[in-house]
């Protein structure tokens, strides 16, 4: 009986290691092409998966999605987009986002557009309207927002519902 339990535990540990190894194999790594200066993505085998065509890109993913930019980095002309692990646009540059950032809540993206903050999801659906001058990160399932410096702070849940 003791050897059976040991065998089951060993099998579980091996399967966990294989699952971890496989998930890492699917991860992509940003790289900068020395000729064009553009950023693309390679897999763990150093195979190019997404050809270099971006000004910059995140070195980590959120559920297999990557933030990429086009335009001069850190300039007013820089635009942000989201791609999947094959380089397909999930949220295109044409949306005009000045910034997109991943959140601890893996379902939301904090964005800036026309100098206003808001939250969207990966389908580009607006969750928190993009109209705030101040917008907190998600803290204990709540998001604090102010339309301007003199306005009252209001709160939303992660589904976009206004709460008190």
C-alpha positions in Angstrom: 0.0 0.0 0.0 2.8 2.4 0.9 4.6 1.7 -2.4 1.3 2.4 -4.3 0.9 5.8 -2.6 4.5 6.6 -3.4 4.0 5.6 -7.0 0.9 7.8 -7.2 2.7 10.8 -5.6 5.7 10.3 -8.0 3.4 10.1 -11.0 1.6 13.3 -9.9 4.9 15.2 -9.4 6.2 14.1 -12.9 2.9 15.1 -14.5 3.1 18.5 -12.8 6.6 19.0 -14.1 5.6 18.1 -17.6 2.6 20.5 -17.4 4.9 23.3 -16.2 7.4 22.5 -18.9 4.8 22.5 -21.6 3.3 25.8 -20.5 6.8 27.4 -20.6 7.3 26.0 -24.1 4.3 28.0 -25.3 5.7 31.2 -23.8 7.1 33.7 -26.3 10.1 36.0 -25.7 10.4 39.5 -27.2 13.6 40.1 -29.2 14.9 43.1 -31.2 16.0 42.5 -34.7 19.5 43.9 -35.2 18.9 45.0 -38.8 15.5 46.7 -38.5 15.5 47.6 -34.8 12.0 46.2 -34.6 10.6 43.9 -31.9 9.3 40.4 -32.6 8.7 37.2 -30.6 10.5 33.9 -30.5 9.6 30.6 -28.7 11.9 28.7 -26.4 13.5 26.9 -29.4 14.6 30.3 -30.7 12.2 30.0 -33.6 10.6 33.3 -34.8 6.9 33.1 -34.2 6.0 36.8 -34.7 8.2 38.6 -37.2 9.7 41.9 -35.9 7.4 44.7 -36.8 6.8 46.6 -33.6 8.6 49.5 -31.9 8.5 47.6 -28.6 6.7 44.8 -26.9 6.2 43.2 -23.5 8.7 40.6 -22.4 5.9 38.7 -20.6 2.3 37.7 -21.4 -1.0 37.8 -19.8 -2.8 34.6 -20.7 -0.9 34.4 -24.0 -1.5 38.0 -25.0 1.3 40.6 -25.5 1.3 44.4 -25.5 3.1 45.9 -28.5 3.7 49.5 -29.6 4.1 51.3 -32.9 5.6 54.8 -33.3 8.5 56.5 -31.5 8.8 55.0 -28.0 7.7 57.4 -25.3 6.4 60.0 -27.7 2.9 61.3 -28.2 2.7 59.4 -31.4 3.3 56.0 -29.8 0.2 53.7 -30.0 -0.5 50.5 -28.2 -2.1 47.2 -29.3 -2.6 43.6 -28.0 -1.5 40.6 -30.0 -1.9 36.9 -29.4 0.8 34.3 -29.4 0.6 34.0 -33.2 0.9 37.7 -33.8 -2.8 38.3 -34.6 -4.2 41.5 -33.4 -6.7 41.2 -30.5 -6.8 45.0 -30.1 -5.5 46.9 -33.1 -3.4 50.1 -33.2 -6.4 51.8 -34.9 -8.2 52.0 -31.5 -5.8 54.9 -30.7 -4.7 53.8 -27.2 -1.9 55.9 -25.8 -1.2 53.2 -23.2 -2.4 49.7 -22.5 -1.3 47.9 -19.3 -2.0 44.5 -17.9 -3.7 44.4 -14.5 -3.5 41.9 -11.6 -7.1 41.1 -12.5 -6.2 39.2 -15.6 -9.5 40.0 -17.4 -9.0 43.8 -17.5 -6.7 46.2 -19.3 -6.1 49.7 -18.1 -6.0 52.1 -21.1 -5.4 55.8 -21.8 -7.1 57.4 -24.8 -7.2 61.1 -25.5 -5.5 61.6 -22.1 -8.3 59.9 -20.2 -8.2 56.6 -18.3 -10.5 53.7 -18.4 -10.7 49.9 -18.3 -11.5 47.5 -21.2 -11.5 43.8 -21.6 -9.6 41.7 -24.2 -12.6 42.0 -26.6 -12.1 45.8 -26.5 -15.4 46.2 -24.6 -15.4 49.2 -22.3 -15.8 48.1 -18.7 -15.0 51.5 -17.0 -15.7 54.5 -19.3 -12.5 56.1 -20.7 -13.3 59.5 -19.3 -11.3 59.8 -16.0 -8.3 61.9 -15.2 -7.5 59.6 -12.2 -8.2 55.8 -12.1 -6.8 53.4 -9.5 -5.7 49.9 -10.0 -8.0 47.1 -8.9 -7.8 46.9 -5.1 -9.9 44.4 -3.3 -12.2 44.2 -6.3 -12.8 47.9 -6.4 -11.6 50.7 -8.7 -11.6 54.3 -7.6 -12.1 57.0 -10.2 -12.2 60.8 -10.5 -13.4 62.7 -13.7 -11.2 65.7 -12.7 -9.3 67.1 -9.8 -12.3 68.8 -8.2 -14.8 65.9 -8.7 -15.9 63.5 -6.1 -14.2 60.0 -6.1 -16.5 57.3 -7.3 -16.1 53.5 -7.2 -16.7 50.6 -9.6 -16.5 46.9 -9.3 -14.5 44.8 -11.8 -17.6 44.3 -13.9 -18.0 48.1 -14.3 -20.9 48.5 -12.0 -20.8 51.7 -9.9 -20.7 51.0 -6.2 -20.7 53.1 -3.0 
